[in-house]
């Protein structure tokens, strides 16, 4: 997706951060309004076999690529087998690998919105490893 208005609807303060600060923000964590936060990350993508499927219960992920290219595999949680039980403190659980997924290739300006039912495996190289700079926005799930 490239329509940033989707982000604005979900979390206006994340939209403001992306539009006004993303290009100059250092790697790290930035608090936003309403319990949301942004994590600016840089890393080298890895082989699918080295990556992990994960899901979260408390937060919606918005993963936006600033530079580089990566694959994010996504599948519904009901198709997955839990590998590591939910860690409430870290808001994450991990799953066994599963080939029944949809692969999304993201490049600069592309983003995915991932809800708690969306098990996802980010950081996968497309054809070869590459340096990626991205923003992960964590938006609290409304009860």
MDTraj code that builds the backbone (N, CA, C; nanometers):
import mdtraj as md
import numpy as np

residues = "UNK UNK UNK UNK UNK UNK UNK UNK UNK UNK UNK UNK UNK UNK UNK UNK UNK UNK UNK UNK UNK UNK UNK UNK UNK UNK UNK UNK UNK UNK UNK UNK UNK UNK UNK UNK UNK UNK UNK UNK UNK UNK UNK UNK UNK UNK UNK UNK UNK UNK UNK UNK UNK UNK UNK UNK UNK UNK UNK UNK UNK UNK UNK UNK UNK UNK UNK UNK UNK UNK UNK UNK UNK UNK UNK UNK UNK UNK UNK UNK UNK UNK UNK UNK UNK UNK UNK UNK UNK UNK UNK UNK UNK UNK UNK UNK UNK UNK UNK UNK UNK UNK UNK UNK UNK UNK UNK UNK UNK UNK UNK UNK UNK UNK UNK UNK UNK UNK UNK UNK UNK UNK UNK UNK UNK UNK UNK UNK UNK UNK UNK UNK UNK UNK UNK UNK UNK UNK UNK UNK UNK UNK UNK".split()
xyz = np.array([
    [0.0827, -0.1182, 0.0000],
    [0.0000, 0.0000, 0.0000],
    [0.0873, 0.1248, 0.0000],
    [0.0402, 0.2283, -0.0596],
    [0.1121, 0.3543, -0.0606],
    [0.0263, 0.4717, -0.0131],
    [-0.1027, 0.4508, 0.0103],
    [-0.1931, 0.5577, 0.0499],
    [-0.1778, 0.5861, 0.1994],
    [-0.0986, 0.6882, 0.2329],
    [-0.0719, 0.7207, 0.3722],
    [-0.1967, 0.7628, 0.4489],
    [-0.3044, 0.7949, 0.3796],
    [-0.4284, 0.8306, 0.4486],
    [-0.4820, 0.7140, 0.5309],
    [-0.4504, 0.5903, 0.4916],
    [-0.4902, 0.4732, 0.5704],
    [-0.4244, 0.4797, 0.7079],
    [-0.2978, 0.5244, 0.7104],
    [-0.2270, 0.5392, 0.8379],
    [-0.2881, 0.6543, 0.9173],
    [-0.3196, 0.7626, 0.8488],
    [-0.3784, 0.8798, 0.9151],
    [-0.5094, 0.8433, 0.9846],
    [-0.5899, 0.7584, 0.9209],
    [-0.7167, 0.7147, 0.9798],
    [-0.6941, 0.6317, 1.1061],
    [-0.5942, 0.5473, 1.1034],
    [-0.5660, 0.4564, 1.2143],
    [-0.4924, 0.5257, 1.3290],
    [-0.3977, 0.6152, 1.2943],
    [-0.3155, 0.6799, 1.3970],
    [-0.2613, 0.8129, 1.3436],
    [-0.3351, 0.9219, 1.3648],
    [-0.2918, 1.0517, 1.3109],
    [-0.1513, 1.0929, 1.3532],
    [-0.1107, 1.0627, 1.4764],
    [0.0238, 1.1027, 1.5203],
    [0.1323, 1.0233, 1.4472],
    [0.1042, 0.9009, 1.4078],
    [0.2003, 0.8232, 1.3278],
    [0.2124, 0.8838, 1.1887],
    [0.1010, 0.9235, 1.1325],
    [0.1015, 0.9895, 1.0018],
    [0.1886, 1.1151, 1.0072],
    [0.1697, 1.1972, 1.1109],
    [0.2499, 1.3190, 1.1261],
    [0.3987, 1.2866, 1.1375],
    [0.4322, 1.1820, 1.2135],
    [0.5717, 1.1421, 1.2287],
    [0.6296, 1.1018, 1.0928],
    [0.5567, 1.0211, 1.0195],
    [0.6048, 0.9718, 0.8900],
    [0.6261, 1.0875, 0.7924],
    [0.5306, 1.1782, 0.7869],
    [0.5386, 1.2892, 0.6918],
    [0.6457, 1.3911, 0.7311],
    [0.6618, 1.4170, 0.8607],
    [0.7477, 1.5264, 0.9049],
    [0.8835, 1.4866, 0.9622],
    [0.8976, 1.3642, 1.0131],
    [1.0208, 1.3295, 1.0843],
    [1.0908, 1.2034, 1.0357],
    [1.0246, 1.1223, 0.9574],
    [1.0779, 0.9904, 0.9229],
    [1.2153, 0.9974, 0.8567],
    [1.2355, 1.0923, 0.7669],
    [1.3611, 1.0979, 0.6926],
    [1.4792, 1.1425, 0.7767],
    [1.4532, 1.2101, 0.8878],
    [1.5638, 1.2600, 0.9706],
    [1.5738, 1.1883, 1.1049],
    [1.4802, 1.1024, 1.1365],
    [1.4793, 1.0341, 1.2662],
    [1.5915, 0.9311, 1.2750],
    [1.6590, 0.9306, 1.3880],
    [1.7630, 0.8309, 1.4143],
    [1.6962, 0.6980, 1.4496],
    [1.7712, 0.5900, 1.4350],
    [1.7225, 0.4588, 1.4769],
    [1.6862, 0.4679, 1.6251],
    [1.5703, 0.4161, 1.6604],
    [1.5272, 0.4194, 1.7994],
    [1.3769, 0.4210, 1.8115],
    [1.3310, 0.4426, 1.9350],
    [1.1881, 0.4394, 1.9670],
    [1.1398, 0.5802, 1.9969],
    [1.0211, 0.6136, 1.9447],
    [0.9602, 0.7448, 1.9622],
    [0.8160, 0.7273, 2.0095],
    [0.7833, 0.7852, 2.1227],
    [0.6480, 0.7760, 2.1784],
    [0.5533, 0.8675, 2.1003],
    [0.4314, 0.8200, 2.0779],
    [0.3273, 0.8969, 2.0110],
    [0.2085, 0.9109, 2.1054],
    [0.1041, 0.9745, 2.0584],
    [-0.0167, 0.9925, 2.1397],
    [-0.0922, 0.8606, 2.1563],
    [-0.1668, 0.8512, 2.2664],
    [-0.2578, 0.7388, 2.2871],
    [-0.1925, 0.6042, 2.3070],
    [-0.0671, 0.6015, 2.3525],
    [0.0008, 0.4745, 2.3767],
    [0.0664, 0.4145, 2.2541],
    [0.0561, 0.4805, 2.1412],
    [0.1227, 0.4322, 2.0193],
    [0.2705, 0.4731, 2.0238],
    [0.3527, 0.4039, 1.9479],
    [0.4923, 0.4433, 1.9347],
    [0.5476, 0.4000, 1.8005],
    [0.6606, 0.4605, 1.7659],
    [0.7297, 0.4318, 1.6403],
    [0.8660, 0.3744, 1.6737],
    [0.9051, 0.2720, 1.6015],
    [1.0397, 0.2175, 1.6098],
    [1.1041, 0.2351, 1.4726],
    [1.2115, 0.3161, 1.4673],
    [1.2868, 0.3332, 1.3430],
    [1.3976, 0.2285, 1.3460],
    [1.4038, 0.1463, 1.2407],
    [1.4957, 0.0326, 1.2377],
    [1.5812, 0.0335, 1.1110],
    [1.7016, -0.0201, 1.1231],
    [1.7878, -0.0484, 1.0076],
    [1.8453, -0.1872, 1.0275],
    [1.8393, -0.2682, 0.9238],
    [1.8947, -0.4032, 0.9318],
    [1.9131, -0.4586, 0.7910],
    [1.9842, -0.5698, 0.7845],
    [2.0017, -0.6419, 0.6590],
    [1.8992, -0.7546, 0.6554],
    [1.8296, -0.7670, 0.5449],
    [1.7297, -0.8726, 0.5312],
    [1.7975, -1.0090, 0.5386],
    [1.7176, -1.1113, 0.5671],
    [1.7719, -1.2461, 0.5840],
    [1.6940, -1.3472, 0.5005],
    [1.7486, -1.4657, 0.4913],
    [1.6820, -1.5744, 0.4195],
    [1.5539, -1.6127, 0.4931],
    [1.4568, -1.6597, 0.4185],
    [1.3283, -1.7017, 0.4777],
    [1.3500, -1.8020, 0.5906],
    [1.4438, -1.8937, 0.5736],
    [1.4687, -1.9972, 0.6745],
    [1.5213, -1.9399, 0.8061],
    [1.5744, -1.8187, 0.8035],
    [1.6283, -1.7546, 0.9240],
    [1.5253, -1.6643, 0.9917],
    [1.4163, -1.6342, 0.9244],
    [1.3162, -1.5411, 0.9766],
    [1.2132, -1.6152, 1.0615],
    [1.1352, -1.5375, 1.1390],
    [1.0352, -1.5959, 1.2284],
    [0.8974, -1.5371, 1.2002],
    [0.7966, -1.6255, 1.2085],
    [0.6580, -1.5809, 1.2038],
    [0.6192, -1.5323, 1.3433],
    [0.5544, -1.4170, 1.3495],
    [0.5156, -1.3594, 1.4778],
    [0.3760, -1.2987, 1.4686],
    [0.3167, -1.2776, 1.5854],
    [0.1890, -1.2061, 1.5944],
    [0.1842, -1.1361, 1.7293],
    [0.0953, -1.0383, 1.7384],
    [0.0823, -0.9566, 1.8583],
    [-0.0649, -0.9490, 1.8978],
    [-0.0924, -0.9319, 2.0253],
    [-0.2300, -0.9206, 2.0730],
    [-0.2676, -0.7773, 2.1090],
    [-0.1723, -0.7005, 2.1633],
    [-0.2027, -0.5670, 2.2157],
    [-0.1867, -0.4554, 2.1133],
    [-0.1101, -0.4813, 2.0061],
    [-0.0796, -0.3752, 1.9109],
    [-0.1045, -0.4179, 1.7667],
    [-0.1461, -0.3216, 1.6870],
    [-0.1517, -0.3329, 1.5416],
    [-0.0168, -0.2828, 1.4914],
    [0.0434, -0.3529, 1.3979],
    [0.1701, -0.3103, 1.3370],
    [0.1424, -0.2374, 1.2063],
    [0.2111, -0.1271, 1.1869],
    [0.2195, -0.0647, 1.0553],
    [0.3667, -0.0691, 1.0188],
    [0.4010, -0.1434, 0.9158],
    [0.5408, -0.1561, 0.8756],
    [0.5590, -0.0836, 0.7436],
    [0.6404, 0.0243, 0.7477],
    [0.6604, 0.1114, 0.6332],
    [0.8080, 0.1159, 0.5964],
    [0.8380, 0.0862, 0.4714],
    [0.9764, 0.0850, 0.4231],
    [1.0174, 0.2270, 0.3829],
    [1.1286, 0.2734, 0.4386],
    [1.1850, 0.4033, 0.4007],
    [1.2862, 0.3872, 0.2880],
    [1.3679, 0.2819, 0.2961],
    [1.4630, 0.2521, 0.1887],
    [1.4953, 0.1033, 0.1924],
    [1.5378, 0.0525, 0.0782],
    [1.5651, -0.0902, 0.0667],
    [1.4424, -0.1652, 0.0184],
    [1.4502, -0.2965, 0.0323],
    [1.3450, -0.3842, -0.0194],
    [1.3391, -0.5083, 0.0671],
    [1.2185, -0.5477, 0.1057],
    [1.2048, -0.6698, 0.1843],
    [1.0735, -0.7393, 0.1528],
    [1.0703, -0.8655, 0.1867],
    [0.9499, -0.9460, 0.1733],
    [0.8918, -0.9660, 0.3122],
    [0.7609, -0.9510, 0.3235],
    [0.6898, -0.9836, 0.4464],
    [0.5850, -1.0881, 0.4103],
    [0.5957, -1.2051, 0.4730],
    [0.4985, -1.3125, 0.4519],
    [0.3881, -1.2962, 0.5557],
    [0.2622, -1.3136, 0.5136],
    [0.1474, -1.2946, 0.6020],
    [0.0504, -1.4114, 0.5847],
    [-0.0050, -1.4573, 0.6960],
    [-0.1044, -1.5647, 0.6917],
    [-0.1989, -1.5500, 0.8106],
    [-0.3233, -1.5962, 0.7989],
    [-0.4170, -1.5881, 0.9117],
    [-0.3706, -1.6753, 1.0284],
    [-0.3932, -1.6263, 1.1481],
    [-0.3463, -1.6956, 1.2680],
    [-0.4046, -1.8364, 1.2812],
    [-0.5271, -1.8568, 1.2314],
    [-0.5886, -1.9901, 1.2466],
    [-0.5199, -2.0974, 1.1623],
    [-0.4357, -2.0587, 1.0681],
    [-0.3627, -2.1563, 0.9857],
    [-0.2258, -2.1916, 1.0448],
    [-0.1941, -2.1331, 1.1615],
    [-0.0593, -2.1472, 1.2159],
    [-0.0552, -2.2334, 1.3412],
    [0.0618, -2.2940, 1.3630],
    [0.0878, -2.3726, 1.4829],
    [0.1862, -2.2941, 1.5697],
    [0.1489, -2.2746, 1.6957],
    [0.2323, -2.1954, 1.7868],
    [0.3635, -2.2678, 1.8154],
    [0.4721, -2.1916, 1.8076],
    [0.6052, -2.2439, 1.8413],
    [0.6432, -2.1985, 1.9824],
    [0.6285, -2.0688, 2.0094],
    [0.6569, -2.0127, 2.1420],
    [0.5319, -1.9400, 2.1889],
    [0.4822, -1.9793, 2.3057],
    [0.3599, -1.9218, 2.3615],
    [0.3712, -1.7702, 2.3740],
    [0.2581, -1.7055, 2.3849],
    [0.2487, -1.5603, 2.3954],
    [0.3266, -1.5084, 2.5160],
    [0.4117, -1.4091, 2.4921],
    [0.4857, -1.3396, 2.5970],
    [0.4172, -1.2049, 2.6158],
    [0.3417, -1.1924, 2.7259],
    [0.2625, -1.0717, 2.7474],
    [0.3505, -0.9479, 2.7632],
    [0.4631, -0.9598, 2.8301],
    [0.5517, -0.8452, 2.8522],
    [0.6051, -0.7894, 2.7206],
    [0.6326, -0.8776, 2.6245],
    [0.6863, -0.8347, 2.4944],
    [0.5789, -0.8270, 2.3863],
    [0.4559, -0.8679, 2.4192],
    [0.3448, -0.8707, 2.3241],
    [0.3829, -0.9411, 2.1939],
    [0.4310, -1.0640, 2.2083],
    [0.4669, -1.1397, 2.0885],
    [0.4529, -1.2894, 2.1141],
    [0.4148, -1.3597, 2.0096],
    [0.4205, -1.5055, 2.0081],
    [0.4767, -1.5462, 1.8728],
    [0.5431, -1.6605, 1.8706],
    [0.6071, -1.7071, 1.7485],
    [0.5424, -1.8370, 1.7027],
    [0.5523, -1.8618, 1.5714],
    [0.4836, -1.9743, 1.5095],
    [0.5791, -2.0574, 1.4250],
    [0.5386, -2.1830, 1.4012],
    [0.6135, -2.2716, 1.3117],
    [0.6071, -2.2151, 1.1701],
    [0.7067, -2.2462, 1.0896],
    [0.7038, -2.2031, 0.9493],
    [0.5874, -2.2710, 0.8774],
    [0.5321, -2.2009, 0.7797],
    [0.4154, -2.2475, 0.7072],
    [0.4231, -2.1896, 0.5665],
    [0.4086, -2.2740, 0.4683],
    [0.4154, -2.2267, 0.3296],
    [0.2834, -2.1681, 0.2805],
    [0.1776, -2.1787, 0.3606],
    [0.0474, -2.1233, 0.3224],
    [0.0396, -1.9767, 0.3626],
    [0.1127, -1.8946, 0.2912],
    [0.1150, -1.7523, 0.3245],
    [0.1097, -1.6706, 0.1964],
    [0.0848, -1.5431, 0.2130],
    [0.0906, -1.4492, 0.1018],
    [0.2161, -1.3659, 0.1198],
    [0.2980, -1.3583, 0.0155],
    [0.4220, -1.2808, 0.0203],
    [0.3980, -1.1417, -0.0360],
    [0.4397, -1.0421, 0.0387],
    [0.4322, -0.9025, -0.0051],
    [0.5746, -0.8495, -0.0173],
    [0.6101, -0.7981, -0.1334],
    [0.7399, -0.7343, -0.1526],
    [0.7196, -0.5847, -0.1354],
    [0.7903, -0.5277, -0.0387],
    [0.7770, -0.3863, -0.0076],
    [0.9053, -0.3119, -0.0420],
    [0.8879, -0.1955, -0.1030],
    [0.9991, -0.1071, -0.1366],
    [0.9697, 0.0290, -0.0749],
    [1.0603, 0.1235, -0.0911],
    [1.0454, 0.2557, -0.0303],
    [0.9064, 0.3134, -0.0557],
    [0.8394, 0.3539, 0.0502],
    [0.7060, 0.4117, 0.0415],
    [0.5933, 0.3126, 0.0593],
    [0.6226, 0.1834, 0.0515],
    [0.5206, 0.0802, 0.0696],
    [0.5028, 0.0489, 0.2180],
    [0.3809, 0.0121, 0.2562],
    [0.3577, -0.0296, 0.3938],
    [0.2489, -0.1361, 0.3999],
    [0.2489, -0.2091, 0.5109],
    [0.1442, -0.3058, 0.5425],
    [0.0883, -0.2716, 0.6796],
    [-0.0413, -0.2891, 0.6958],
    [-0.1050, -0.2786, 0.8264],
    [-0.1386, -0.4212, 0.8683],
    [-0.0860, -0.4615, 0.9835],
    [-0.0997, -0.5993, 1.0305],
    [-0.1744, -0.6005, 1.1637],
    [-0.2868, -0.6684, 1.1645],
    [-0.3730, -0.6767, 1.2820],
    [-0.3381, -0.8017, 1.3629],
    [-0.3902, -0.8145, 1.4857],
    [-0.3554, -0.9303, 1.5682],
    [-0.3805, -1.0663, 1.5023],
    [-0.4752, -1.0749, 1.4125],
    [-0.5016, -1.2034, 1.3450],
    [-0.4064, -1.2301, 1.2273],
    [-0.3180, -1.1338, 1.1982],
    [-0.2249, -1.1467, 1.0859],
    [-0.0867, -1.1902, 1.1358],
    [-0.0597, -1.3186, 1.1222],
    [0.0742, -1.3669, 1.1551],
    [0.1654, -1.3207, 1.0419],
    [0.2814, -1.2659, 1.0777],
    [0.3683, -1.2085, 0.9754],
    [0.5152, -1.2414, 1.0011],
    [0.5885, -1.2487, 0.8921],
    [0.7316, -1.2766, 0.8964],
    [0.8020, -1.1664, 0.8169],
    [0.8480, -1.0618, 0.8857],
    [0.9154, -0.9511, 0.8173],
    [1.0648, -0.9766, 0.8005],
    [1.1288, -0.8863, 0.7259],
    [1.2753, -0.8873, 0.7170],
    [1.3348, -0.9914, 0.6253],
    [1.2565, -1.0461, 0.5337],
    [1.3046, -1.1517, 0.4445],
    [1.3602, -1.0889, 0.3164],
    [1.4745, -1.1398, 0.2720],
    [1.5324, -1.0864, 0.1482],
    [1.4500, -1.1318, 0.0282],
    [1.4487, -1.0498, -0.0751],
    [1.3720, -1.0810, -0.1946],
    [1.4536, -1.1739, -0.2840],
    [1.5625, -1.1260, -0.3399],
    [1.6518, -1.2112, -0.4193],
    [1.7902, -1.2212, -0.3555],
    [1.8281, -1.1134, -0.2910],
    [1.9565, -1.1094, -0.2211],
    [1.9391, -1.0206, -0.0989],
    [2.0278, -1.0366, -0.0032],
    [2.0198, -0.9561, 0.1191],
    [2.0367, -0.8088, 0.0845],
    [1.9624, -0.7241, 0.1558],
    [1.9759, -0.5804, 0.1328],
    [1.9560, -0.5054, 0.2637],
    [2.0114, -0.3857, 0.2691],
    [1.9956, -0.2999, 0.3856],
    [1.8590, -0.2328, 0.3774],
    [1.7827, -0.2432, 0.4847],
    [1.6492, -0.1854, 0.4904],
    [1.6449, -0.0842, 0.6042],
    [1.5831, 0.0271, 0.5753],
    [1.5506, 0.1259, 0.6796],
    [1.3989, 0.1341, 0.6795],
    [1.3395, 0.1120, 0.7978],
    [1.1937, 0.1120, 0.8026],
    [1.1430, 0.1635, 0.9357],
    [1.0156, 0.1920, 0.9339],
    [0.9435, 0.2344, 1.0532],
    [0.8414, 0.1266, 1.0845],
    [0.8380, 0.0878, 1.2112],
    [0.7299, 0.0024, 1.2597],
    [0.6511, 0.0859, 1.3600],
    [0.5258, 0.1108, 1.3286],
    [0.4375, 0.1837, 1.4183],
    [0.3562, 0.0795, 1.4954],
    [0.3492, 0.0956, 1.6266],
    [0.2688, 0.0092, 1.7117],
    [0.1496, 0.0911, 1.7609],
    [0.0304, 0.0498, 1.7195],
    [-0.0923, 0.1191, 1.7566],
    [-0.1711, 0.0296, 1.8501],
    [-0.2034, 0.0756, 1.9717],
    [-0.2774, -0.0094, 2.0632],
    [-0.4123, -0.0543, 2.0050],
    [-0.4451, -0.1808, 2.0285],
    [-0.5746, -0.2340, 1.9872],
    [-0.6788, -0.1759, 2.0821],
    [-0.7868, -0.1242, 2.0262],
    [-0.8950, -0.0692, 2.1087],
    [-0.9858, -0.1826, 2.1527],
    [-1.0124, -0.1871, 2.2806],
    [-1.0949, -0.2940, 2.3356],
    [-1.2414, -0.2650, 2.3193],
])
top = md.Topology()
chain = top.add_chain()
for i, resn in enumerate(residues, 1):
    res = top.add_residue(resn, chain, resSeq=i)
    for name in ("N", "CA", "C"):
        top.add_atom(name, md.element.get_by_symbol(name[0]), res)
traj = md.Trajectory(xyz[None], top)
